[in-house]
Amino acid sequence: MRPNLSVLLTLLAACGAAPAFALSSDKEQPINVEADSVEIDHKQGVSVYKGNVTLTQGSIHLDADIVTLYSRNNDIKKAFAEGKPAHYRQRPDGKQEDIRAQSQRMEYYTGTGKLILLEGAHVWQEQNQFSGNRIEYDTERSVVTASKAKSGKERVRVIIQPKKKSSGPTPPTQP
């Protein structure tokens, strides 16, 4: 079974402080998966990749200890990644830097378009940073929600860098 992970991996990139989209050519690229082991249960629609798991597709790169894919008729319904932490990066169209994310667990649900980063979630988009115990991205509405652990004192943190001003003189305006 060669599952189509482009939806999961494309949407993982979109969880920054401002919406950003993956390279448009990523979903057309082949998916490469490497792991120490894999168990595929076609009847149940579950594939579990374990040990130094690396998924790549175009500019998409995901590293995790365990990746579990749930599918029906080779159509991914949900995907979970676990790591200490799991790492993700992808280059958005028109950008010079990758969007990067890490958390202990990553969950993506294709039916609702929700990406959830859990436990020590952190996202870097250019010089901006977004962190919390839980970061949820609603890909349908482009809404990001972050929260601290219910029993913890760690607060949500957002660092937004100011836009750089142009270095040259401002041209005069014409009447």
FENMOBEL-V717474 format. One record per pair of residues at least 6 apart in sequence whose C-alpha atoms are under 6 Angstrom apart, sorted by the first residue. I is the first residue (numbers start at 1). J is the second residue. If there is no record, write none. Layout:
# FENMOBEL-V717474
<<I;J> <I;J>>
This chain:
# FENMOBEL-V717474
<<3;74> <6;27> <10;22> <13;90> <14;20> <14;21> <15;137> <16;123> <16;125> <21;92> <22;92> <22;93> <23;92> <23;93> <26;58> <29;57> <29;58> <30;57> <31;56> <31;57> <32;55> <32;56> <33;54> <33;55> <34;53> <34;54> <35;49> <35;50> <35;51> <35;52> <35;53> <36;50> <36;51> <37;49> <37;50> <38;48> <38;49> <39;47> <39;48> <40;47> <45;70> <45;71> <45;72> <46;69> <46;70> <47;68> <47;69> <48;67> <48;68> <49;66> <49;67> <50;65> <50;66> <51;65> <52;65> <53;63> <53;64> <53;65> <54;62> <54;63> <55;61> <55;62> <59;90> <59;91> <60;89> <60;90> <61;88> <61;89> <62;87> <62;88> <63;86> <63;87> <64;82> <64;83> <64;86> <65;82> <65;83> <66;81> <66;82> <67;80> <67;81> <68;79> <68;80> <69;79> <70;76> <70;77> <70;78> <71;77> <77;110> <78;108> <78;109> <78;110> <79;107> <79;108> <80;106> <80;107> <81;105> <81;106> <82;104> <82;105> <83;104> <84;104> <85;103> <85;104> <86;102> <86;103> <86;104> <87;101> <87;102> <88;100> <88;101> <89;98> <89;99> <89;100> <90;98> <90;99> <91;98> <99;124> <99;125> <100;123> <100;124> <101;122> <101;123> <102;121> <102;122> <103;117> <103;118> <103;119> <103;120> <103;121> <104;119> <105;117> <105;118> <106;116> <106;117> <107;115> <107;116> <108;114> <108;115> <113;139> <114;137> <114;138> <115;136> <115;137> <116;135> <116;136> <117;134> <117;135> <118;133> <118;134> <119;133> <120;133> <121;131> <121;132> <121;133> <122;130> <122;131> <123;129> <123;130> <128;159> <128;160> <128;161> <129;158> <129;159> <130;157> <130;158> <131;156> <131;157> <132;146> <132;147> <132;148> <132;156> <133;148> <133;149> <134;146> <134;147> <135;145> <135;146> <136;144> <136;145> <137;143> <137;144> <147;156> <148;154> <148;155> <148;156>>
